[in-house]
């Protein structure tokens, strides 16, 4: 569809805040400042978190801004997938502090 109107945006599969893994090396296409073109911005298997969701205007497809270690990168759905549970530390899942034995707390 060249030269026509932009496509209607397709609904995003993933929401911001979702922890994801890079399915392939994410390479600078020249749009990332202060990094060489073709520099690897996130290696395959890198863990990150979606910090924003937008759309590519002409294609109407979702674009995800993902915070990887050291940089925020624009990714397409085919470049990322939800991270399996346990790959990233969960703050809410921290174990509770150890309990004292009843005889210790009575002292």
C-alpha positions in Angstrom: 0.0 0.0 0.0 2.4 2.7 -1.1 1.4 6.3 -1.5 -2.0 5.8 0.2 -3.2 6.8 3.6 -1.6 5.3 6.7 -3.1 2.0 8.0 -5.3 2.0 11.0 -3.3 1.2 14.1 -3.3 -2.5 15.1 -3.9 -3.2 18.8 -0.7 -3.9 20.8 -0.2 -7.4 22.2 1.8 -6.3 25.1 1.3 -3.5 27.7 3.8 -1.2 29.3 5.4 -2.6 32.4 5.7 -6.1 30.9 9.1 -7.7 31.3 10.3 -9.1 28.0 13.3 -10.9 26.4 14.9 -10.0 23.1 14.4 -12.8 20.6 17.3 -11.6 18.5 20.1 -9.0 18.6 18.5 -5.6 18.5 20.7 -3.5 16.2 20.9 0.2 15.7 19.2 1.1 12.4 20.8 4.5 12.5 18.0 6.1 14.6 19.7 5.6 18.0 21.9 8.6 18.8 25.4 8.3 20.1 25.8 4.7 18.9 27.3 3.5 15.6 25.0 2.3 12.9 24.7 -1.5 13.2 25.8 -1.4 16.8 24.1 -4.1 18.9 21.9 -2.3 21.4 20.5 -5.4 23.1 21.8 -9.0 22.6 19.5 -11.9 22.0 18.2 -13.1 25.4 18.6 -9.7 27.0 15.9 -8.9 29.6 14.0 -5.7 29.6 10.8 -3.9 30.4 8.3 -2.1 28.2 8.2 1.5 29.2 5.9 2.8 26.5 3.8 1.6 23.6 3.2 3.5 20.3 2.6 2.8 16.7 4.5 3.1 13.4 2.2 5.5 11.5 2.6 4.1 8.0 2.4 0.5 8.9 0.0 0.9 11.8 1.9 -1.7 13.8 2.8 -1.4 17.5 6.3 -0.2 18.5 7.5 -0.9 22.0 10.0 1.2 23.9 11.9 -1.3 25.9 14.4 -0.5 28.7 17.3 -2.9 28.3 20.4 -2.6 30.4 21.9 0.8 29.5 19.4 2.0 26.8 15.8 2.3 25.8 15.2 0.8 22.4 12.2 0.8 20.0 11.2 -2.8 19.2 8.6 -4.6 17.1 6.5 -7.5 18.4 8.5 -10.1 16.4 11.7 -8.9 18.2 10.5 -9.4 21.8 8.5 -11.9 23.9 7.2 -11.9 27.5 9.9 -13.0 29.9 9.2 -16.3 31.6 8.6 -16.0 35.3 11.7 -16.1 37.5 14.1 -14.5 35.0 13.9 -11.1 36.5 13.8 -10.4 40.3 10.3 -9.5 41.4 10.3 -6.9 44.2 6.8 -8.0 45.4 8.0 -11.7 45.6 10.8 -11.0 48.1 10.8 -13.5 51.0 9.5 -12.1 54.3 12.1 -11.5 57.0 12.8 -14.6 59.2 10.6 -15.0 62.2 12.1 -15.3 65.6 11.4 -18.3 67.7 8.8 -17.6 70.5 11.3 -17.9 73.3 13.5 -15.3 71.6 10.7 -12.7 71.3 9.7 -13.2 75.0 13.1 -12.1 76.3 
